[in-house]
Amino acid sequence: MTAPDIGTHENPAATTPGTLPPGCQWFTDPDSTLCLSPGCMACIQDPDAQCLCATLTARLDLLTEQLRDLEERQKYANVWWHALSSVVRDHLDGRAIVTETRTGR
C-alpha cells in the first residue's frame, strides 16, 4: 500500500538534516540510522502494524476485508447453531433439554 517514493523497512527513504518524510514510512537519517516516522495511531502503537494513513481507499479496503472475514465467521457459526437447534428441537426430550439449559441445572 505504499507509493514508490515512500520509504519501507526494506527500502527506506533517504533524508537530509532538514527533511523528514510525512506519514508512516521508514527512513534513514543522515548518520544511516534506520528510523520509523509514524503518521497513524496504528504504527505509533506497533511499528509492525499495517499503516492506516495512506488513503481513505486503503482504509476502506482494509475494513472491507475485515468485514468479509467477520461475515464468513458468522456464517460458519450460524451453520452450527442451526444444526444444534434442529437436533435439540427434534429430540424426544427437546423441551426438557431447553428447560434445563435455561435454568442452568
KOLROFI-71256 format. One record per residue (C-alpha): residue number from 0; chain; x, y negated, z. Coordinates in nm, 2 decimals. Example, Ala and Ser with C-alpha at 12.3 -4.5 7.8 and 13.67 -1.06 7.14 Angstrom:
// KOLROFI-71256
0|A|1.23|0.45|0.78
1|A|1.37|0.11|0.71
This chain:
// KOLROFI-71256
0|A|0.00|0.00|0.00
1|A|0.30|-0.23|-0.02
2|A|0.38|-0.46|-0.31
3|A|0.72|-0.40|-0.48
4|A|0.86|-0.72|-0.33
5|A|0.77|-0.63|0.03
6|A|1.03|-0.45|0.24
7|A|0.97|-0.10|0.36
8|A|1.17|0.11|0.61
9|A|1.35|0.29|0.32
10|A|1.40|-0.03|0.11
11|A|1.40|-0.33|0.35
12|A|1.38|-0.69|0.21
13|A|1.70|-0.89|0.24
14|A|1.67|-1.21|0.44
15|A|1.88|-1.52|0.50
16|A|1.91|-1.71|0.83
17|A|1.62|-1.94|0.72
18|A|1.38|-1.67|0.59
19|A|1.16|-1.41|0.75
20|A|0.91|-1.21|0.54
21|A|0.54|-1.27|0.61
22|A|0.31|-0.99|0.72
23|A|0.42|-0.64|0.81
24|A|0.74|-0.54|0.65
25|A|1.09|-0.41|0.72
26|A|1.38|-0.64|0.66
27|A|1.75|-0.66|0.72
28|A|1.87|-0.97|0.90
29|A|2.20|-1.14|0.79
30|A|2.41|-0.90|1.01
31|A|2.24|-0.60|0.84
32|A|2.02|-0.50|1.14
33|A|1.70|-0.33|1.03
34|A|1.40|-0.51|1.17
35|A|1.03|-0.50|1.15
36|A|0.82|-0.81|1.11
37|A|0.47|-0.70|1.23
38|A|0.19|-0.90|1.08
39|A|-0.10|-0.70|1.21
40|A|-0.20|-0.56|1.55
41|A|-0.16|-0.20|1.43
42|A|0.21|-0.25|1.37
43|A|0.26|-0.46|1.67
44|A|0.14|-0.18|1.89
45|A|0.30|0.10|1.69
46|A|0.57|0.03|1.42
47|A|0.49|0.36|1.26
48|A|0.12|0.29|1.22
49|A|-0.04|0.22|0.89
50|A|-0.03|-0.15|0.81
51|A|-0.37|-0.32|0.81
52|A|-0.27|-0.67|0.70
53|A|-0.21|-0.60|0.33
54|A|-0.55|-0.69|0.18
55|A|-0.92|-0.66|0.26
56|A|-0.94|-0.40|-0.01
57|A|-0.67|-0.19|0.16
58|A|-0.86|-0.22|0.49
59|A|-1.19|-0.12|0.32
60|A|-1.01|0.18|0.16
61|A|-0.88|0.29|0.50
62|A|-1.22|0.25|0.67
63|A|-1.40|0.43|0.38
64|A|-1.16|0.72|0.42
65|A|-1.22|0.73|0.80
66|A|-1.60|0.72|0.74
67|A|-1.58|1.00|0.49
68|A|-1.38|1.22|0.74
69|A|-1.63|1.15|1.02
70|A|-1.92|1.23|0.79
71|A|-1.76|1.57|0.70
72|A|-1.71|1.64|1.07
73|A|-2.07|1.56|1.14
74|A|-2.19|1.78|0.85
75|A|-1.99|2.07|1.00
76|A|-2.13|2.01|1.35
77|A|-2.49|1.99|1.20
78|A|-2.45|2.33|1.04
79|A|-2.35|2.49|1.37
80|A|-2.63|2.30|1.56
81|A|-2.90|2.42|1.32
82|A|-2.77|2.78|1.32
83|A|-2.76|2.79|1.70
84|A|-3.10|2.62|1.73
85|A|-3.27|2.86|1.49
86|A|-3.12|3.17|1.67
87|A|-3.25|3.04|2.01
88|A|-3.58|2.94|1.86
89|A|-3.63|3.29|1.70
90|A|-3.52|3.48|2.01
91|A|-3.79|3.66|2.21
92|A|-3.68|3.47|2.52
93|A|-3.61|3.15|2.34
94|A|-3.83|2.93|2.57
95|A|-3.67|3.08|2.88
96|A|-3.32|3.01|2.73
97|A|-3.41|2.65|2.66
98|A|-3.57|2.60|3.00
99|A|-3.26|2.75|3.18
100|A|-3.03|2.53|2.97
101|A|-3.22|2.22|3.06
102|A|-3.24|2.30|3.43
103|A|-2.87|2.39|3.44
104|A|-2.92|2.73|3.60
